[in-house]
Amino acid sequence: MSPQSFLFVPIAVETLGTIAPCSLDFLAEMGRRLSAATGDARETTLFQRISVAIQRFNAILIHESVVVPEVEPDLWPFQHVF
């Protein structure tokens, strides 16, 4: 395949923002082609996959940014409650 046969479409997604119209068109077309190639109508749900990937990434970022202080086990007041 020659480089002219490829199309480069950058896709940037903001957590609380929108996707650019050209990216929406590209993802919709890619979903239609995946669906046609696999015969699975669910392949058109790329937006859901992207959304889940963003949520997982955000969860990792939040988890990594929380600092839990180390406490001696015998000083923890609720150790017998839980």
PDB file of N, CA, C and O in Angstrom:
ATOM      1  N   MET A   1       0.835  -1.191   0.000  1.00  0.00           N
ATOM      2  CA  MET A   1       0.000   0.000   0.000  1.00  0.00           C
ATOM      3  C   MET A   1       0.873   1.246   0.000  1.00  0.00           C
ATOM      4  O   MET A   1       1.895   1.307   0.684  1.00  0.00           O
ATOM      5  N   SER A   2       0.474   2.188  -0.741  1.00  0.00           N
ATOM      6  CA  SER A   2       1.221   3.438  -0.802  1.00  0.00           C
ATOM      7  C   SER A   2       0.735   4.386   0.299  1.00  0.00           C
ATOM      8  O   SER A   2      -0.390   4.254   0.779  1.00  0.00           O
ATOM      9  N   PRO A   3       1.575   5.333   0.695  1.00  0.00           N
ATOM     10  CA  PRO A   3       1.164   6.293   1.724  1.00  0.00           C
ATOM     11  C   PRO A   3      -0.070   7.099   1.332  1.00  0.00           C
ATOM     12  O   PRO A   3      -0.783   7.598   2.202  1.00  0.00           O
ATOM     13  N   GLN A   4      -0.328   7.230   0.041  1.00  0.00           N
ATOM     14  CA  GLN A   4      -1.503   7.986  -0.402  1.00  0.00           C
ATOM     15  C   GLN A   4      -2.804   7.236  -0.109  1.00  0.00           C
ATOM     16  O   GLN A   4      -3.881   7.832  -0.133  1.00  0.00           O
ATOM     17  N   SER A   5      -2.712   5.944   0.164  1.00  0.00           N
ATOM     18  CA  SER A   5      -3.928   5.172   0.422  1.00  0.00           C
ATOM     19  C   SER A   5      -4.342   5.216   1.890  1.00  0.00           C
ATOM     20  O   SER A   5      -5.353   4.621   2.263  1.00  0.00           O
ATOM     21  N   PHE A   6      -3.580   5.910   2.723  1.00  0.00           N
ATOM     22  CA  PHE A   6      -3.909   6.027   4.139  1.00  0.00           C
ATOM     23  C   PHE A   6      -4.466   7.413   4.430  1.00  0.00           C
ATOM     24  O   PHE A   6      -4.101   8.396   3.784  1.00  0.00           O
ATOM     25  N   LEU A   7      -5.351   7.472   5.411  1.00  0.00           N
ATOM     26  CA  LEU A   7      -5.937   8.726   5.860  1.00  0.00           C
ATOM     27  C   LEU A   7      -5.611   8.876   7.338  1.00  0.00           C
ATOM     28  O   LEU A   7      -5.941   8.003   8.141  1.00  0.00           O
ATOM     29  N   PHE A   8      -4.971   9.968   7.697  1.00  0.00           N
ATOM     30  CA  PHE A   8      -4.640  10.237   9.096  1.00  0.00           C
ATOM     31  C   PHE A   8      -5.667  11.199   9.656  1.00  0.00           C
ATOM     32  O   PHE A   8      -5.825  12.313   9.158  1.00  0.00           O
ATOM     33  N   VAL A   9      -6.368  10.762  10.697  1.00  0.00           N
ATOM     34  CA  VAL A   9      -7.354  11.608  11.358  1.00  0.00           C
ATOM     35  C   VAL A   9      -7.032  11.612  12.849  1.00  0.00           C
ATOM     36  O   VAL A   9      -7.247  10.605  13.525  1.00  0.00           O
ATOM     37  N   PRO A  10      -6.523  12.722  13.374  1.00  0.00           N
ATOM     38  CA  PRO A  10      -6.249  12.764  14.812  1.00  0.00           C
ATOM     39  C   PRO A  10      -7.558  12.817  15.591  1.00  0.00           C
ATOM     40  O   PRO A  10      -8.489  13.535  15.225  1.00  0.00           O
ATOM     41  N   ILE A  11      -7.609  12.056  16.650  1.00  0.00           N
ATOM     42  CA  ILE A  11      -8.810  12.027  17.481  1.00  0.00           C
ATOM     43  C   ILE A  11      -8.415  12.441  18.886  1.00  0.00           C
ATOM     44  O   ILE A  11      -7.627  11.766  19.547  1.00  0.00           O
ATOM     45  N   ALA A  12      -8.967  13.549  19.333  1.00  0.00           N
ATOM     46  CA  ALA A  12      -8.728  14.028  20.693  1.00  0.00           C
ATOM     47  C   ALA A  12     -10.076  14.115  21.389  1.00  0.00           C
ATOM     48  O   ALA A  12     -11.035  14.663  20.846  1.00  0.00           O
ATOM     49  N   VAL A  13     -10.139  13.577  22.580  1.00  0.00           N
ATOM     50  CA  VAL A  13     -11.395  13.553  23.326  1.00  0.00           C
ATOM     51  C   VAL A  13     -11.149  14.185  24.687  1.00  0.00           C
ATOM     52  O   VAL A  13     -10.216  13.810  25.398  1.00  0.00           O
ATOM     53  N   GLU A  14     -11.979  15.131  25.038  1.00  0.00           N
ATOM     54  CA  GLU A  14     -11.898  15.734  26.358  1.00  0.00           C
ATOM     55  C   GLU A  14     -12.830  14.970  27.282  1.00  0.00           C
ATOM     56  O   GLU A  14     -13.866  14.461  26.853  1.00  0.00           O
ATOM     57  N   THR A  15     -12.463  14.894  28.537  1.00  0.00           N
ATOM     58  CA  THR A  15     -13.273  14.146  29.489  1.00  0.00           C
ATOM     59  C   THR A  15     -14.691  14.698  29.571  1.00  0.00           C
ATOM     60  O   THR A  15     -15.657  13.936  29.546  1.00  0.00           O
ATOM     61  N   LEU A  16     -14.815  15.986  29.665  1.00  0.00           N
ATOM     62  CA  LEU A  16     -16.146  16.587  29.774  1.00  0.00           C
ATOM     63  C   LEU A  16     -16.499  17.408  28.541  1.00  0.00           C
ATOM     64  O   LEU A  16     -17.387  18.260  28.591  1.00  0.00           O
ATOM     65  N   GLY A  17     -15.814  17.155  27.449  1.00  0.00           N
ATOM     66  CA  GLY A  17     -16.045  17.943  26.248  1.00  0.00           C
ATOM     67  C   GLY A  17     -16.681  17.127  25.147  1.00  0.00           C
ATOM     68  O   GLY A  17     -17.223  16.046  25.377  1.00  0.00           O
ATOM     69  N   THR A  18     -16.603  17.658  23.971  1.00  0.00           N
ATOM     70  CA  THR A  18     -17.187  17.005  22.813  1.00  0.00           C
ATOM     71  C   THR A  18     -16.098  16.503  21.882  1.00  0.00           C
ATOM     72  O   THR A  18     -14.924  16.842  22.025  1.00  0.00           O
ATOM     73  N   ILE A  19     -16.515  15.691  20.931  1.00  0.00           N
ATOM     74  CA  ILE A  19     -15.601  15.203  19.908  1.00  0.00           C
ATOM     75  C   ILE A  19     -15.811  16.060  18.666  1.00  0.00           C
ATOM     76  O   ILE A  19     -16.946  16.389  18.323  1.00  0.00           O
ATOM     77  N   ALA A  20     -14.734  16.419  17.997  1.00  0.00           N
ATOM     78  CA  ALA A  20     -14.823  17.257  16.799  1.00  0.00           C
ATOM     79  C   ALA A  20     -15.666  16.571  15.725  1.00  0.00           C
ATOM     80  O   ALA A  20     -15.649  15.344  15.623  1.00  0.00           O
ATOM     81  N   PRO A  21     -16.402  17.340  14.926  1.00  0.00           N
ATOM     82  CA  PRO A  21     -17.267  16.742  13.896  1.00  0.00           C
ATOM     83  C   PRO A  21     -16.527  15.834  12.917  1.00  0.00           C
ATOM     84  O   PRO A  21     -17.060  14.795  12.527  1.00  0.00           O
ATOM     85  N   CYS A  22     -15.312  16.203  12.511  1.00  0.00           N
ATOM     86  CA  CYS A  22     -14.574  15.343  11.578  1.00  0.00           C
ATOM     87  C   CYS A  22     -14.191  14.026  12.245  1.00  0.00           C
ATOM     88  O   CYS A  22     -14.163  12.984  11.590  1.00  0.00           O
ATOM     89  N   SER A  23     -13.897  14.066  13.544  1.00  0.00           N
ATOM     90  CA  SER A  23     -13.589  12.836  14.273  1.00  0.00           C
ATOM     91  C   SER A  23     -14.834  11.971  14.429  1.00  0.00           C
ATOM     92  O   SER A  23     -14.757  10.746  14.337  1.00  0.00           O
ATOM     93  N   LEU A  24     -15.986  12.607  14.665  1.00  0.00           N
ATOM     94  CA  LEU A  24     -17.240  11.862  14.751  1.00  0.00           C
ATOM     95  C   LEU A  24     -17.542  11.139  13.446  1.00  0.00           C
ATOM     96  O   LEU A  24     -17.930   9.971  13.445  1.00  0.00           O
ATOM     97  N   ASP A  25     -17.361  11.845  12.341  1.00  0.00           N
ATOM     98  CA  ASP A  25     -17.598  11.231  11.032  1.00  0.00           C
ATOM     99  C   ASP A  25     -16.654  10.056  10.792  1.00  0.00           C
ATOM    100  O   ASP A  25     -17.065   9.003  10.303  1.00  0.00           O
ATOM    101  N   PHE A  26     -15.379  10.252  11.144  1.00  0.00           N
ATOM    102  CA  PHE A  26     -14.392   9.194  10.952  1.00  0.00           C
ATOM    103  C   PHE A  26     -14.729   7.968  11.792  1.00  0.00           C
ATOM    104  O   PHE A  26     -14.697   6.844  11.291  1.00  0.00           O
ATOM    105  N   LEU A  27     -15.052   8.178  13.072  1.00  0.00           N
ATOM    106  CA  LEU A  27     -15.372   7.050  13.952  1.00  0.00           C
ATOM    107  C   LEU A  27     -16.644   6.330  13.499  1.00  0.00           C
ATOM    108  O   LEU A  27     -16.723   5.103  13.573  1.00  0.00           O
ATOM    109  N   ALA A  28     -17.630   7.085  13.033  1.00  0.00           N
ATOM    110  CA  ALA A  28     -18.854   6.460  12.538  1.00  0.00           C
ATOM    111  C   ALA A  28     -18.568   5.616  11.294  1.00  0.00           C
ATOM    112  O   ALA A  28     -19.079   4.503  11.168  1.00  0.00           O
ATOM    113  N   GLU A  29     -17.763   6.138  10.388  1.00  0.00           N
ATOM    114  CA  GLU A  29     -17.406   5.392   9.177  1.00  0.00           C
ATOM    115  C   GLU A  29     -16.579   4.156   9.523  1.00  0.00           C
ATOM    116  O   GLU A  29     -16.791   3.083   8.959  1.00  0.00           O
ATOM    117  N   MET A  30     -15.644   4.309  10.444  1.00  0.00           N
ATOM    118  CA  MET A  30     -14.836   3.165  10.848  1.00  0.00           C
ATOM    119  C   MET A  30     -15.709   2.095  11.502  1.00  0.00           C
ATOM    120  O   MET A  30     -15.495   0.904  11.277  1.00  0.00           O
ATOM    121  N   GLY A  31     -16.678   2.500  12.299  1.00  0.00           N
ATOM    122  CA  GLY A  31     -17.610   1.552  12.906  1.00  0.00           C
ATOM    123  C   GLY A  31     -18.430   0.822  11.857  1.00  0.00           C
ATOM    124  O   GLY A  31     -18.636  -0.387  11.961  1.00  0.00           O
ATOM    125  N   ARG A  32     -18.901   1.544  10.847  1.00  0.00           N
ATOM    126  CA  ARG A  32     -19.672   0.907   9.764  1.00  0.00           C
ATOM    127  C   ARG A  32     -18.807  -0.112   9.022  1.00  0.00           C
ATOM    128  O   ARG A  32     -19.272  -1.205   8.699  1.00  0.00           O
ATOM    129  N   ARG A  33     -17.560   0.244   8.754  1.00  0.00           N
ATOM    130  CA  ARG A  33     -16.670  -0.684   8.039  1.00  0.00           C
ATOM    131  C   ARG A  33     -16.323  -1.904   8.882  1.00  0.00           C
ATOM    132  O   ARG A  33     -16.270  -3.020   8.366  1.00  0.00           O
ATOM    133  N   LEU A  34     -16.088  -1.698  10.174  1.00  0.00           N
ATOM    134  CA  LEU A  34     -15.840  -2.838  11.052  1.00  0.00           C
ATOM    135  C   LEU A  34     -17.047  -3.758  11.107  1.00  0.00           C
ATOM    136  O   LEU A  34     -16.907  -4.981  11.084  1.00  0.00           O
ATOM    137  N   SER A  35     -18.220  -3.172  11.178  1.00  0.00           N
ATOM    138  CA  SER A  35     -19.452  -3.962  11.209  1.00  0.00           C
ATOM    139  C   SER A  35     -19.627  -4.758   9.928  1.00  0.00           C
ATOM    140  O   SER A  35     -20.009  -5.927   9.967  1.00  0.00           O
ATOM    141  N   ALA A  36     -19.351  -4.133   8.795  1.00  0.00           N
ATOM    142  CA  ALA A  36     -19.474  -4.822   7.513  1.00  0.00           C
ATOM    143  C   ALA A  36     -18.442  -5.943   7.388  1.00  0.00           C
ATOM    144  O   ALA A  36     -18.742  -7.005   6.842  1.00  0.00           O
ATOM    145  N   ALA A  37     -17.226  -5.708   7.892  1.00  0.00           N
ATOM    146  CA  ALA A  37     -16.162  -6.709   7.768  1.00  0.00           C
ATOM    147  C   ALA A  37     -16.380  -7.899   8.690  1.00  0.00           C
ATOM    148  O   ALA A  37     -16.073  -9.032   8.320  1.00  0.00           O
ATOM    149  N   THR A  38     -16.910  -7.654   9.890  1.00  0.00           N
ATOM    150  CA  THR A  38     -17.078  -8.730  10.859  1.00  0.00           C
ATOM    151  C   THR A  38     -18.471  -9.344  10.837  1.00  0.00           C
ATOM    152  O   THR A  38     -18.668 -10.462  11.313  1.00  0.00           O
ATOM    153  N   GLY A  39     -19.436  -8.617  10.284  1.00  0.00           N
ATOM    154  CA  GLY A  39     -20.816  -9.090  10.303  1.00  0.00           C
ATOM    155  C   GLY A  39     -21.500  -8.886  11.637  1.00  0.00           C
ATOM    156  O   GLY A  39     -22.618  -9.359  11.842  1.00  0.00           O
ATOM    157  N   ASP A  40     -20.848  -8.196  12.536  1.00  0.00           N
ATOM    158  CA  ASP A  40     -21.396  -7.941  13.872  1.00  0.00           C
ATOM    159  C   ASP A  40     -21.886  -6.502  13.941  1.00  0.00           C
ATOM    160  O   ASP A  40     -21.098  -5.564  13.822  1.00  0.00           O
ATOM    161  N   ALA A  41     -23.186  -6.332  14.133  1.00  0.00           N
ATOM    162  CA  ALA A  41     -23.772  -4.988  14.157  1.00  0.00           C
ATOM    163  C   ALA A  41     -23.294  -4.172  15.356  1.00  0.00           C
ATOM    164  O   ALA A  41     -23.382  -2.945  15.333  1.00  0.00           O
ATOM    165  N   ARG A  42     -22.792  -4.825  16.399  1.00  0.00           N
ATOM    166  CA  ARG A  42     -22.340  -4.110  17.599  1.00  0.00           C
ATOM    167  C   ARG A  42     -21.007  -3.408  17.401  1.00  0.00           C
ATOM    168  O   ARG A  42     -20.602  -2.618  18.253  1.00  0.00           O
ATOM    169  N   GLU A  43     -20.324  -3.670  16.313  1.00  0.00           N
ATOM    170  CA  GLU A  43     -19.025  -3.047  16.067  1.00  0.00           C
ATOM    171  C   GLU A  43     -19.138  -1.549  15.819  1.00  0.00           C
ATOM    172  O   GLU A  43     -18.124  -0.851  15.820  1.00  0.00           O
ATOM    173  N   THR A  44     -20.316  -1.054  15.613  1.00  0.00           N
ATOM    174  CA  THR A  44     -20.483   0.381  15.371  1.00  0.00           C
ATOM    175  C   THR A  44     -20.436   1.185  16.666  1.00  0.00           C
ATOM    176  O   THR A  44     -20.537   2.411  16.622  1.00  0.00           O
ATOM    177  N   THR A  45     -20.286   0.538  17.806  1.00  0.00           N
ATOM    178  CA  THR A  45     -20.317   1.232  19.098  1.00  0.00           C
ATOM    179  C   THR A  45     -18.928   1.647  19.552  1.00  0.00           C
ATOM    180  O   THR A  45     -18.559   1.405  20.701  1.00  0.00           O
ATOM    181  N   LEU A  46     -18.167   2.256  18.689  1.00  0.00           N
ATOM    182  CA  LEU A  46     -16.824   2.722  19.053  1.00  0.00           C
ATOM    183  C   LEU A  46     -16.868   3.832  20.094  1.00  0.00           C
ATOM    184  O   LEU A  46     -15.947   3.970  20.898  1.00  0.00           O
ATOM    185  N   PHE A  47     -17.926   4.614  20.082  1.00  0.00           N
ATOM    186  CA  PHE A  47     -18.043   5.720  21.028  1.00  0.00           C
ATOM    187  C   PHE A  47     -18.121   5.195  22.455  1.00  0.00           C
ATOM    188  O   PHE A  47     -17.547   5.782  23.372  1.00  0.00           O
ATOM    189  N   GLN A  48     -18.832   4.087  22.639  1.00  0.00           N
ATOM    190  CA  GLN A  48     -18.926   3.480  23.955  1.00  0.00           C
ATOM    191  C   GLN A  48     -17.566   2.946  24.395  1.00  0.00           C
ATOM    192  O   GLN A  48     -17.193   3.087  25.560  1.00  0.00           O
ATOM    193  N   ARG A  49     -16.829   2.338  23.481  1.00  0.00           N
ATOM    194  CA  ARG A  49     -15.500   1.832  23.832  1.00  0.00           C
ATOM    195  C   ARG A  49     -14.557   2.968  24.218  1.00  0.00           C
ATOM    196  O   ARG A  49     -13.778   2.845  25.163  1.00  0.00           O
ATOM    197  N   ILE A  50     -14.631   4.052  23.495  1.00  0.00           N
ATOM    198  CA  ILE A  50     -13.789   5.211  23.815  1.00  0.00           C
ATOM    199  C   ILE A  50     -14.176   5.768  25.177  1.00  0.00           C
ATOM    200  O   ILE A  50     -13.307   6.121  25.974  1.00  0.00           O
ATOM    201  N   SER A  51     -15.469   5.849  25.448  1.00  0.00           N
ATOM    202  CA  SER A  51     -15.952   6.348  26.730  1.00  0.00           C
ATOM    203  C   SER A  51     -15.461   5.481  27.884  1.00  0.00           C
ATOM    204  O   SER A  51     -15.031   6.006  28.911  1.00  0.00           O
ATOM    205  N   VAL A  52     -15.520   4.172  27.726  1.00  0.00           N
ATOM    206  CA  VAL A  52     -15.048   3.258  28.773  1.00  0.00           C
ATOM    207  C   VAL A  52     -13.540   3.407  28.969  1.00  0.00           C
ATOM    208  O   VAL A  52     -13.059   3.384  30.102  1.00  0.00           O
ATOM    209  N   ALA A  53     -12.799   3.557  27.886  1.00  0.00           N
ATOM    210  CA  ALA A  53     -11.351   3.733  27.990  1.00  0.00           C
ATOM    211  C   ALA A  53     -11.016   5.017  28.758  1.00  0.00           C
ATOM    212  O   ALA A  53     -10.092   5.029  29.571  1.00  0.00           O
ATOM    213  N   ILE A  54     -11.755   6.084  28.504  1.00  0.00           N
ATOM    214  CA  ILE A  54     -11.530   7.347  29.208  1.00  0.00           C
ATOM    215  C   ILE A  54     -11.854   7.181  30.691  1.00  0.00           C
ATOM    216  O   ILE A  54     -11.110   7.663  31.545  1.00  0.00           O
ATOM    217  N   GLN A  55     -12.958   6.504  31.003  1.00  0.00           N
ATOM    218  CA  GLN A  55     -13.333   6.304  32.404  1.00  0.00           C
ATOM    219  C   GLN A  55     -12.285   5.473  33.141  1.00  0.00           C
ATOM    220  O   GLN A  55     -11.945   5.780  34.283  1.00  0.00           O
ATOM    221  N   ARG A  56     -11.774   4.431  32.502  1.00  0.00           N
ATOM    222  CA  ARG A  56     -10.737   3.611  33.135  1.00  0.00           C
ATOM    223  C   ARG A  56      -9.469   4.417  33.368  1.00  0.00           C
ATOM    224  O   ARG A  56      -8.857   4.328  34.433  1.00  0.00           O
ATOM    225  N   PHE A  57      -9.077   5.199  32.379  1.00  0.00           N
ATOM    226  CA  PHE A  57      -7.878   6.020  32.515  1.00  0.00           C
ATOM    227  C   PHE A  57      -8.044   7.039  33.633  1.00  0.00           C
ATOM    228  O   PHE A  57      -7.121   7.248  34.420  1.00  0.00           O
ATOM    229  N   ASN A  58      -9.210   7.677  33.712  1.00  0.00           N
ATOM    230  CA  ASN A  58      -9.453   8.647  34.779  1.00  0.00           C
ATOM    231  C   ASN A  58      -9.425   7.979  36.150  1.00  0.00           C
ATOM    232  O   ASN A  58      -8.924   8.560  37.113  1.00  0.00           O
ATOM    233  N   ALA A  59      -9.958   6.766  36.244  1.00  0.00           N
ATOM    234  CA  ALA A  59      -9.937   6.042  37.511  1.00  0.00           C
ATOM    235  C   ALA A  59      -8.499   5.760  37.940  1.00  0.00           C
ATOM    236  O   ALA A  59      -8.167   5.870  39.120  1.00  0.00           O
ATOM    237  N   ILE A  60      -7.653   5.399  36.988  1.00  0.00           N
ATOM    238  CA  ILE A  60      -6.248   5.144  37.299  1.00  0.00           C
ATOM    239  C   ILE A  60      -5.572   6.427  37.765  1.00  0.00           C
ATOM    240  O   ILE A  60      -4.804   6.413  38.727  1.00  0.00           O
ATOM    241  N   LEU A  61      -5.855   7.540  37.084  1.00  0.00           N
ATOM    242  CA  LEU A  61      -5.257   8.818  37.477  1.00  0.00           C
ATOM    243  C   LEU A  61      -5.674   9.212  38.885  1.00  0.00           C
ATOM    244  O   LEU A  61      -4.847   9.666  39.675  1.00  0.00           O
ATOM    245  N   ILE A  62      -6.947   9.043  39.201  1.00  0.00           N
ATOM    246  CA  ILE A  62      -7.435   9.405  40.537  1.00  0.00           C
ATOM    247  C   ILE A  62      -6.803   8.487  41.582  1.00  0.00           C
ATOM    248  O   ILE A  62      -6.369   8.943  42.639  1.00  0.00           O
ATOM    249  N   HIS A  63      -6.757   7.197  41.277  1.00  0.00           N
ATOM    250  CA  HIS A  63      -6.174   6.239  42.220  1.00  0.00           C
ATOM    251  C   HIS A  63      -4.706   6.555  42.491  1.00  0.00           C
ATOM    252  O   HIS A  63      -4.250   6.473  43.631  1.00  0.00           O
ATOM    253  N   GLU A  64      -3.973   6.913  41.451  1.00  0.00           N
ATOM    254  CA  GLU A  64      -2.551   7.201  41.612  1.00  0.00           C
ATOM    255  C   GLU A  64      -2.290   8.541  42.295  1.00  0.00           C
ATOM    256  O   GLU A  64      -1.194   8.768  42.805  1.00  0.00           O
ATOM    257  N   SER A  65      -3.284   9.434  42.311  1.00  0.00           N
ATOM    258  CA  SER A  65      -3.058  10.753  42.895  1.00  0.00           C
ATOM    259  C   SER A  65      -3.441  10.822  44.370  1.00  0.00           C
ATOM    260  O   SER A  65      -3.119  11.801  45.043  1.00  0.00           O
ATOM    261  N   VAL A  66      -4.118   9.805  44.880  1.00  0.00           N
ATOM    262  CA  VAL A  66      -4.521   9.798  46.283  1.00  0.00           C
ATOM    263  C   VAL A  66      -3.391   9.211  47.117  1.00  0.00           C
ATOM    264  O   VAL A  66      -2.903   8.114  46.846  1.00  0.00           O
ATOM    265  N   VAL A  67      -2.991   9.946  48.118  1.00  0.00           N
ATOM    266  CA  VAL A  67      -1.930   9.483  49.003  1.00  0.00           C
ATOM    267  C   VAL A  67      -2.571   8.997  50.296  1.00  0.00           C
ATOM    268  O   VAL A  67      -3.236   9.763  50.995  1.00  0.00           O
ATOM    269  N   VAL A  68      -2.371   7.748  50.603  1.00  0.00           N
ATOM    270  CA  VAL A  68      -2.923   7.169  51.825  1.00  0.00           C
ATOM    271  C   VAL A  68      -1.800   7.111  52.853  1.00  0.00           C
ATOM    272  O   VAL A  68      -0.776   6.467  52.621  1.00  0.00           O
ATOM    273  N   PRO A  69      -1.987   7.779  53.984  1.00  0.00           N
ATOM    274  CA  PRO A  69      -0.935   7.749  54.997  1.00  0.00           C
ATOM    275  C   PRO A  69      -0.827   6.366  55.626  1.00  0.00           C
ATOM    276  O   PRO A  69      -1.829   5.686  55.849  1.00  0.00           O
ATOM    277  N   GLU A  70       0.389   5.972  55.903  1.00  0.00           N
ATOM    278  CA  GLU A  70       0.593   4.688  56.556  1.00  0.00           C
ATOM    279  C   GLU A  70       0.342   4.858  58.040  1.00  0.00           C
ATOM    280  O   GLU A  70       0.884   5.764  58.673  1.00  0.00           O
ATOM    281  N   VAL A  71      -0.481   3.983  58.590  1.00  0.00           N
ATOM    282  CA  VAL A  71      -0.861   4.061  59.991  1.00  0.00           C
ATOM    283  C   VAL A  71      -0.520   2.722  60.637  1.00  0.00           C
ATOM    284  O   VAL A  71      -0.696   1.663  60.035  1.00  0.00           O
ATOM    285  N   GLU A  72      -0.037   2.788  61.852  1.00  0.00           N
ATOM    286  CA  GLU A  72       0.236   1.557  62.594  1.00  0.00           C
ATOM    287  C   GLU A  72      -1.082   0.822  62.814  1.00  0.00           C
ATOM    288  O   GLU A  72      -2.067   1.446  63.209  1.00  0.00           O
ATOM    289  N   PRO A  73      -1.127  -0.484  62.570  1.00  0.00           N
ATOM    290  CA  PRO A  73      -2.380  -1.236  62.711  1.00  0.00           C
ATOM    291  C   PRO A  73      -3.024  -1.115  64.084  1.00  0.00           C
ATOM    292  O   PRO A  73      -4.250  -1.071  64.179  1.00  0.00           O
ATOM    293  N   ASP A  74      -2.242  -1.059  65.135  1.00  0.00           N
ATOM    294  CA  ASP A  74      -2.842  -0.986  66.472  1.00  0.00           C
ATOM    295  C   ASP A  74      -3.332   0.417  66.817  1.00  0.00           C
ATOM    296  O   ASP A  74      -4.035   0.597  67.810  1.00  0.00           O
ATOM    297  N   LEU A  75      -2.972   1.406  66.014  1.00  0.00           N
ATOM    298  CA  LEU A  75      -3.445   2.770  66.258  1.00  0.00           C
ATOM    299  C   LEU A  75      -4.694   3.114  65.452  1.00  0.00           C
ATOM    300  O   LEU A  75      -5.308   4.156  65.681  1.00  0.00           O
ATOM    301  N   TRP A  76      -5.070   2.265  64.526  1.00  0.00           N
ATOM    302  CA  TRP A  76      -6.251   2.526  63.702  1.00  0.00           C
ATOM    303  C   TRP A  76      -7.487   2.290  64.542  1.00  0.00           C
ATOM    304  O   TRP A  76      -7.700   1.165  64.994  1.00  0.00           O
ATOM    305  N   PRO A  77      -8.325   3.313  64.775  1.00  0.00           N
ATOM    306  CA  PRO A  77      -9.426   3.179  65.729  1.00  0.00           C
ATOM    307  C   PRO A  77     -10.566   2.262  65.271  1.00  0.00           C
ATOM    308  O   PRO A  77     -11.332   1.791  66.112  1.00  0.00           O
ATOM    309  N   PHE A  78     -10.701   1.998  63.987  1.00  0.00           N
ATOM    310  CA  PHE A  78     -11.837   1.221  63.511  1.00  0.00           C
ATOM    311  C   PHE A  78     -11.449  -0.185  63.072  1.00  0.00           C
ATOM    312  O   PHE A  78     -12.182  -0.810  62.306  1.00  0.00           O
ATOM    313  N   GLN A  79     -10.325  -0.690  63.536  1.00  0.00           N
ATOM    314  CA  GLN A  79      -9.865  -1.974  63.030  1.00  0.00           C
ATOM    315  C   GLN A  79     -10.794  -3.113  63.417  1.00  0.00           C
ATOM    316  O   GLN A  79     -10.839  -4.121  62.712  1.00  0.00           O
ATOM    317  N   HIS A  80     -11.528  -2.992  64.495  1.00  0.00           N
ATOM    318  CA  HIS A  80     -12.415  -4.072  64.922  1.00  0.00           C
ATOM    319  C   HIS A  80     -13.810  -3.923  64.347  1.00  0.00           C
ATOM    320  O   HIS A  80     -14.596  -4.869  64.395  1.00  0.00           O
ATOM    321  N   VAL A  81     -14.136  -2.763  63.805  1.00  0.00           N
ATOM    322  CA  VAL A  81     -15.474  -2.524  63.253  1.00  0.00           C
ATOM    323  C   VAL A  81     -15.611  -3.157  61.898  1.00  0.00           C
ATOM    324  O   VAL A  81     -16.666  -3.711  61.589  1.00  0.00           O
ATOM    325  N   PHE A  82     -14.579  -3.098  61.070  1.00  0.00           N
ATOM    326  CA  PHE A  82     -14.672  -3.575  59.688  1.00  0.00           C
ATOM    327  C   PHE A  82     -14.178  -4.953  59.559  1.00  0.00           C
ATOM    328  O   PHE A  82     -14.184  -5.511  58.462  1.00  0.00           O
TER     329      PHE A  82
END
